[in-house]
Amino acid sequence: MEEKGLVVRKENLPATIEELKEFIIVTKRRIEAHKAQIDAIQRLGLSKSVYERKLKETQYMSETVLYAEAKMGKLLSDISRSKGMGGGRGKKKLVDTNVHKFTELQKTGISARERNRAEMLGKNEKAIEEVIDEEERKKTLPTREKVFRKIRENKAKSVRSRMRKQAKEYRAEGKKPKVICADFYGYCMKNIKPNSIDHIVTDPPYPAEFLPLWTQLSEVAERVLKPGGFCITYCGVYYLHEVLDRMRNHLIYYWQIVIELSGAHARVHPRNIYQGYRSVLIFSKKPMKKQQSMTLDFIKECEREKDFHEWQQGQSGFEELLDKFTKPGQIILEPFGGSGTVPLACLKKDRKCLCIELNEEDVKIIKGRLNIAYNKLDKTK
């Protein structure tokens, strides 16, 4: 759409939060009606010009909603965040008899979650424009979710670029984790001495095509772990039965740890399940030895982190696992390095770590993150 159209659209938006809320609601209803009309046009096989005109109108309204939400986000960010009834958490159980105690933010009636989303749009109008341009070329509708995805992508590109520069300065010396770019199975079977690793802490990929890796992991663990050493591994639930069968080829099942996940739950569409936890399986090399102290098999609210890798896990979960099942100074093997979360946790918790990752670009990210983390850690000593 032409730049002139964008300027007019922004200038014509309502001026207050209440007016913007009403405008967004009404426009979203019109968008849904237009989408139904587009479906009908396609089913009836009406002319291409009718379809394209209706699509362009729907795209225009979708763009307008994004800019309206962005403007509302800017207005909300200007309001003081002083606490009132409900601790400043939007519209949490507001009581009419105490209206004078509400903060300005609470009076808007907008939940904290929606407020944060609107403010994110307000700070990222460039991403909105990028999505609008992309969706116009694809003849699809720009949405808030697509803008959030674009914001994450832009952030990841910037961060990964910085990590690559930091990677050049990383030297694995002293207690700093060693990072190897290699296939884990070939490297471990050839280069790691038998019975030399205290524990394995890892997060293999979950999809079906990677199931053979679990068989290899089991074989590697039996070879390199010290007697009684643990193989502690995150695991998807969908193929849990297969993973258990493959891992028990060479190891003994010890226990399961459940990690509660914060934020939106993952959707497992083939089972119609919302997954609110992450499963961590613990296996032991023979002879199995129970750990010395009692520990709870539940870790509460691990924040999701996806800045560096689509399968990235939160560092706090790994740190707690290290506290529960390993000791300072022990050697930890991470055969699926990913974005380097395990070696980062090892660095923080004073564990030695050998990290292996197949992808060369991910190895650079790991080294970059470790270099920054080590420099920060060194300054605090």
Secondary structure as UniProt FT lines:
FT   HELIX           3..11
FT   HELIX           17..44
FT   HELIX           48..77
FT   HELIX           85..88
FT   HELIX           96..101
FT   HELIX           104..107
FT   TURN            108..109
FT   HELIX           112..122
FT   HELIX           125..138
FT   HELIX           144..167
FT   TURN            168..169
FT   TURN            174..175
FT   STRAND          178..181
FT   HELIX           184..191
FT   TURN            194..195
FT   STRAND          199..202
FT   HELIX           208..210
FT   HELIX           211..224
FT   TURN            227..228
FT   STRAND          230..235
FT   TURN            238..239
FT   HELIX           240..247
FT   TURN            248..250
FT   STRAND          252..261
FT   STRAND          266..268
FT   HELIX           269..271
FT   STRAND          273..275
FT   STRAND          277..284
FT   STRAND          298..302
FT   TURN            310..311
FT   HELIX           315..325
FT   TURN            328..329
FT   STRAND          331..334
FT   TURN            338..339
FT   HELIX           341..348
FT   TURN            349..350
FT   STRAND          352..357
FT   HELIX           360..380
//
